[in-house]
């Protein structure tokens, strides 16, 4: 930055007085206006910039906008005009005037075509204005050096993923990684996109500079559960992610020895108190907590979606506290002010998690439940709710935080049954006389090995079809191609669209056998299948995520659905599909009130959960 001249300083001082006003002066007496114009023509932009930036910091964006516009009007051909247009665009974006911001960035690019930051910001302004395709085109066409090209590719990949164009997003991020492999966040998103698209192998070892070890370590928390049945590796992957994403807080807020309340104050933290699977699981537990012993707080950053389940959850809380607009420190201080005895995070590592607030240790005892089925190694967390089948005692030492077993089953369930529609196989696109195998898990849970086993089952049972939930992002075409390569015709795979909860449950009645995924089992979906009397087959693994269905099947008494090897899994599926008596025996186990007495016994589950929580409160 060049030094200011004496005349610059004089004029800047004069202009500073004008800038102290609430607005940029639109009209001045003729003599003063002439002086302003002379001053603006004489002042280099870097002399004016600190004053305008200060106005922006003080929330007086109109002053900054007026200042840049006035300088540009007096200096239309100035070499620094492109920088002024860029700064004016930033000021407009800060006020939410994205169309105006886009115009400014375009003017900056017209003066300097390779102004890379302007190209990035133009795309962001267009995206914020709802012009997604224009944003993508801007980033595609921008001129840039390699480092900026990577940034533009990453922006394209991010937006393409958000709008569901997964295949294009995957290609953009792969191109970025070929340019520079050491991009952990890009690698995580690229890997998970490949999982969602069923592009196998997820990591083929053909990206320059990217080792298989790096690819594994940066697979991301959610992707890791479906890629690796390795408790220690899953924990290390999550720890690596947390180190990047969730820094330690500067202080601990809660007293170390807790409080002495007559009733234990339980705080649940979630961004999913809305139409989300977690709310469908937890709603009745919130209703059934013993109010003579517990007081229930809900710290909510969920969307106001107007759903019945959100209204039910909010009504079940003694105290509903909105923290969506609070930063992590403010949310943590609110929790501390409420003197919560036990804080339970229901997000884990899923979207909307408030782990940054937990790092302030706002409650003396903190745990995680349901949101993430595995280790969440934050030192501020004290327990991970599970059960002794999902996390056997002999491997509990591999998890962080320490597992806290609920007696019996770890999973909460809602005993209420919605009114279900009457469906037919023909109406759902299924053949009437087929043995219907199904899996309604998200596609990223399907692995190449799992799909290969399903193809072996279809070969052995010619009258069977495989019913999957369509994702609409391109994976179904990849799965059909895989099936064709395995010698399975397209009519043997049936894809149904995602539907609302009641119809989704009713569909389960049309199938004959649910084929679970591994190493990431179905959880809520598995419980739903068993509730609807649909036998389920799982392959039990080592990690929590690979043992969820095993826990459910044990609780309901259908242990014939638990296998220990891939060969046993395939053989058991074939037996259930070809031996009517064996299949009927499985149906019989699930008949009547079997689910209600076991998985659906929410009253009993809530008492067992409360008993487990009382133990951690006593040891705090």
C-alpha positions, -999 to 999 in steps of 0.1 A, spaced: 0 0 0 14 34 -10 19 62 16 -7 90 16 2 125 5 -5 156 26 -33 166 4 -48 130 6 -46 132 44 -64 166 44 -92 154 22 -95 121 41 -99 139 73 -126 160 57 -143 129 43 -141 112 77 -163 139 91 -189 131 64 -186 94 71 -194 99 108 -229 106 97 -255 78 97 -257 79 59 -235 89 30 -245 125 22 -265 124 -10 -268 161 -15 -243 188 -4 -242 226 -10 -226 232 -44 -192 244 -30 -190 214 -7 -201 190 -34 -174 203 -57 -148 199 -30 -161 163 -24 -157 155 -61 -122 170 -62 -114 150 -30 -127 118 -44 -108 122 -76 -76 129 -57 -79 102 -31 -65 68 -39 -89 40 -30 -66 26 -3 -68 59 15 -106 58 16 -108 20 23 -101 20 60 -129 45 66 -154 26 46 -144 -7 62 -148 8 96 -183 19 87 -191 -17 76 -178 -31 109 -201 -7 128 -231 -19 108 -234 12 87 -233 -6 53 -253 22 37 -223 45 44 -199 21 28 -221 15 -2 -226 53 -7 -188 58 -3 -179 32 -29 -205 45 -54 -194 81 -50 -157 72 -55 -166 51 -86 -187 80 -100 -157 103 -97 -131 77 -109 -148 57 -136 -115 50 -155 -93 47 -124 -70 16 -124 -84 7 -89 -120 8 -101 -122 -30 -103 -112 -33 -66 -139 -7 -57 -165 -26 -76 -155 -58 -58 -157 -41 -24 -191 -26 -33 -203 -61 -42 -192 -73 -8 -211 -45 9 -243 -53 -11 -239 -90 -2 -237 -81 35 -271 -64 32 -286 -93 14 -289 -74 -20 -274 -102 -40 -286 -91 -74 -268 -57 -69 -238 -76 -56 -237 -98 -87 -238 -66 -109 -208 -52 -90 -188 -84 -94 -195 -85 -131 -183 -50 -134 -151 -60 -116 -146 -89 -140 -152 -67 -170 -122 -46 -159 -101 -76 -150 -112 -109 -165 -89 -130 -143 -101 -114 -111 -105 -148 -94 -120 -136 -61 -147 -117 -81 -156 -149 -100 -160 -169 -68 -181 -142 -52 -202 -137 -83 -211 -174 -82 -219 -171 -45 -241 -141 -50 -260 -158 -78 -265 -189 -57 -278 -167 -28 -302 -151 -53 -316 -185 -63 -298 -186 -97 -280 -219 -91 -274 -227 -128 -259 -193 -134 -236 -197 -104 -224 -231 -117 -218 -216 -152 -198 -187 -137 -175 -210 -118 -171 -233 -149 -162 -204 -172 -139 -184 -149 -103 -179 -158 -80 -189 -130 -46 -203 -120 -45 -239 -107 -51 -230 -70 -82 -209 -78 -94 -235 -103 -95 -260 -74 -115 -236 -54 -140 -231 -82 -143 -268 -87 -149 -273 -50 -176 -246 -51 -192 -263 -81 -191 -297 -63 -206 -283 -32 -236 -267 -49 -241 -297 -73 -243 -320 -43 -268 -297 -25 -291 -297 -55 -289 -335 -59 -267 -336 -91 -244 -362 -75 -227 -375 -106 -216 -340 -117 -205 -332 -82 -184 -363 -80 -167 -355 -112 -159 -319 -101 -145 -330 -68 -124 -357 -84 -109 -332 -108 -100 -310 -78 -84 -339 -60 -64 -349 -91 -50 -313 -89 -42 -315 -52 -49 -347 -32 -43 -331 2 -78 -317 7 -95 -336 35 -129 -320 33 -130 -324 -5 -119 -360 -1 -146 -367 24 -174 -353 2 -161 -371 -29 -159 -404 -11 -194 -401 3 -207 -391 -31 -192 -423 -46 -209 -443 -18 -243 -427 -25 -239 -434 -62 -227 -470 -56 -196 -463 -76 -173 -491 -65 -146 -494 -54 -150 -461 -35 -113 -457 -35 -96 -474 -64 -61 -461 -56 -59 -442 -89 -58 -406 -76 -23 -392 -79 -8 -384 -45 -36 -401 -25 -27 -432 -6 -53 -457 5 -44 -448 41 -52 -412 35 -84 -420 18 -95 -441 47 -86 -416 74 -105 -388 56 -136 -409 47 -156 -389 71 -176 -401 101 -208 -412 83 -190 -428 54 -167 -447 77 -195 -466 93 -204 -481 59 -168 -487 47 -151 -502 77 -161 -527 103 -131 -517 125 -139 -500 158 -105 -485 163 -103 -472 127 -137 -457 130 -127 -439 162 -95 -426 145 -114 -413 115 -138 -394 137 -110 -380 159 -92 -367 128 -125 -350 116 -131 -335 151 -96 -321 152 -102 -302 120 -138 -291 127 -145 -287 164 -117 -269 183 -116 -269 221 -134 -242 240 -114 -217 262 -131 -228 294 -153 -254 312 -186 -239 323 -202 -266 346 -191 -272 381 -172 -305 384 -193 -319 412 -226 -310 397 -257 -298 414 -281 -310 441 -315 -307 424 -345 -326 438 -353 -337 403 -325 -346 378 -325 -321 350 -319 -338 316 -312 -317 286 -316 -331 251 -297 -312 223 -309 -317 187 -314 -302 153 -339 -330 145 -369 -321 166 -389 -321 134 -400 -347 107 -369 -368 112 -363 -404 121 -348 -394 154 -380 -377 166 -401 -407 156 -379 -428 179 -376 -404 209 -410 -387 211 -426 -412 234 -396 -414 257 -398 -376 262 -435 -381 271 -429 -410 295 -400 -396 315 -410 -398 352 -416 -361 361 -414 -370 398 -377 -377 393 -367 -359 361 -372 -324 346 -368 -324 308 -352 -296 287 -349 -296 249 -322 -274 233 -335 -271 198 -319 -259 166 -345 -277 144 -365 -262 115 -400 -251 122 -415 -276 97 -450 -275 110 -451 -313 113 -473 -332 138 -442 -350 152 -425 -316 159 -455 -304 178 -456 -336 197 -419 -334 207 -421 -298 218 -452 -305 238 -434 -334 256 -406 -311 269 -409 -293 302 -387 -265 287 -383 -259 250 -353 -237 244 -345 -224 209 -308 -222 203 -308 -220 165 -298 -184 165 -271 -187 191 -235 -193 185 -219 -222 204 -207 -201 234 -241 -185 238 -259 -219 236 -235 -234 261 -240 -205 285 -277 -209 283 -274 -246 291 -251 -238 321 -276 -212 333 -303 -239 334 -280 -260 356 -285 -292 336 -274 -323 354 -271 -346 324 -268 -333 288 -276 -358 260 -266 -349 224 -290 -365 199 -270 -355 168 -236 -370 172 -218 -362 140 -249 -356 118 -259 -324 101 -268 -296 125 -248 -310 154 -238 -285 181 -206 -302 193 -189 -268 196 -213 -260 224 -206 -293 241 -169 -285 242 -177 -257 267 -188 -285 290 -220 -267 300 -232 -297 320 -212 -318 345 -222 -350 328 -226 -352 290 -234 -381 266 -243 -390 231 -272 -411 218 -289 -422 186 -275 -396 162 -242 -413 155 -237 -450 160 -201 -452 170 -173 -433 188 -175 -396 192 -141 -390 209 -146 -356 225 -130 -353 259 -161 -334 271 -183 -364 265 -187 -389 293 -208 -417 279 -222 -433 247 -256 -450 252 -257 -485 238 -265 -520 250 -244 -551 257 -251 -568 223 -245 -537 202 -213 -530 222 -201 -562 239 -182 -556 271 -150 -572 257 -146 -544 231 -160 -515 252 -125 -502 258 -121 -494 221 -149 -468 221 -148 -432 232 -166 -419 251 -171 -448 275 -201 -470 266 -230 -469 290 -253 -499 284 -290 -497 287 -304 -530 300 -318 -549 271 -322 -529 239 -303 -496 232 -329 -483 207 -359 -462 217 -391 -468 198 -425 -452 196 -454 -475 204 -480 -454 185 -490 -468 151 -501 -443 124 -531 -452 103 -517 -471 73 -530 -471 37 -540 -503 20 -514 -511 -7 -511 -538 -33 -481 -553 -50 -494 -543 -84 -498 -507 -72 -462 -507 -60 -449 -522 -92 -442 -556 -78 -450 -590 -94 -478 -608 -75 -462 -643 -75 -426 -633 -66 -407 -638 -34 -399 -601 -26 -366 -594 -10 -362 -558 0 -339 -533 15 -350 -497 21 -317 -485 35 -299 -454 20 -278 -464 -9 -245 -454 7 -249 -483 31 -248 -508 2 -212 -521 -5 -199 -540 -35 -196 -571 -15 -232 -568 -1 -246 -563 -36 -226 -592 -49 -242 -614 -22 -276 -602 -31 -270 -611 -68 -260 -646 -57 -293 -649 -38 -312 -638 -69 -294 -664 -90 -303 -691 -65 -340 -680 -62 -353 -674 -98 -387 -663 -86 -373 -636 -63 -371 -599 -70 -351 -573 -51 -370 -542 -40 -350 -510 -32 -359 -474 -25 -351 -451 -54 -329 -422 -46 -333 -401 -78 -296 -392 -80 -283 -419 -104 -274 -448 -82 -302 -470 -95 -287 -469 -130 -253 -480 -116 -270 -508 -96 -289 -520 -127 -256 -521 -146 -240 -541 -118 -269 -565 -118 -267 -569 -156 -229 -576 -153 -238 -603 -128 -263 -619 -152 -295 -605 -135 -321 -590 -157 -335 -555 -151 -370 -569 -142 -354 -585 -111 -347 -551 -95 -376 -529 -85 -371 -493 -74 -398 -476 -55 -398 -438 -49 -393 -424 -14 -427 -419 3 -443 -405 34 -440 -425 67 -474 -442 67 -470 -455 32 -434 -465 38 -445 -487 68 -474 -502 48 -450 -512 20 -432 -535 45 -463 -557 45 -459 -565 8 -423 -579 11 -412 -613 23 -377 -608 36 -357 -577 45 -320 -580 35 -300 -559 59 -267 -541 50 -234 -545 66 -211 -531 80 -237 -504 85 -269 -521 96 -303 -506 94 -315 -492 127 -348 -474 126 -357 -491 93 -349 -525 107 -372 -519 137 -399 -507 113 -396 -539 93 -399 -561 124 -429 -541 136 -447 -548 103 -441 -585 107 -414 -586 80 -385 -611 88 -351 -596 86 -317 -611 79 -285 -595 91 -248 -602 91 -234 -593 125 -201 -576 126 -178 -561 152 -186 -524 154 -218 -508 170 -231 -499 135 -226 -535 124 -245 -550 154 -277 -528 155 -299 -553 138 -284 -581 158 -296 -563 190 -331 -558 176 -334 -594 164 -322 -607 198 -347 -585 217 -377 -597 196 -366 -633 196 -358 -639 159 -323 -651 163 -326 -672 131 -321 -638 113 -286 -633 127 -256 -647 106 -219 -645 112 -204 -649 77 -211 -639 42 -216 -675 32 -240 -681 60 -259 -649 51 -264 -660 15 -274 -696 25 -299 -684 51 -315 -660 27 -319 -688 1 -333 -711 28 -359 -686 39 -369 -679 3 -372 -716 -8 -384 -733 24 -420 -721 31 -420 -737 66 -389 -719 77 -402 -686 64 -435 -691 81 -418 -699 114 -400 -665 111 -433 -648 104 -448 -665 134 -421 -651 158 -431 -616 147 -469 -622 148 -494 -607 173 -480 -584 199 -443 -595 196 -430 -561 186 -452 -543 212 -439 -565 240 -403 -561 231 -390 -533 208 -422 -513 212 -423 -514 250 -415 -477 254 -426 -476 290 -402 -503 300 -374 -488 278 -378 -454 294 -375 -469 329 -343 -487 319 -329 -456 302 -336 -436 334 -319 -462 355 -287 -460 334 -287 -422 335 -291 -422 373 -259 -442 375 -239 -416 357 -254 -388 377 -243 -406 409 -207 -410 397 -203 -374 384 
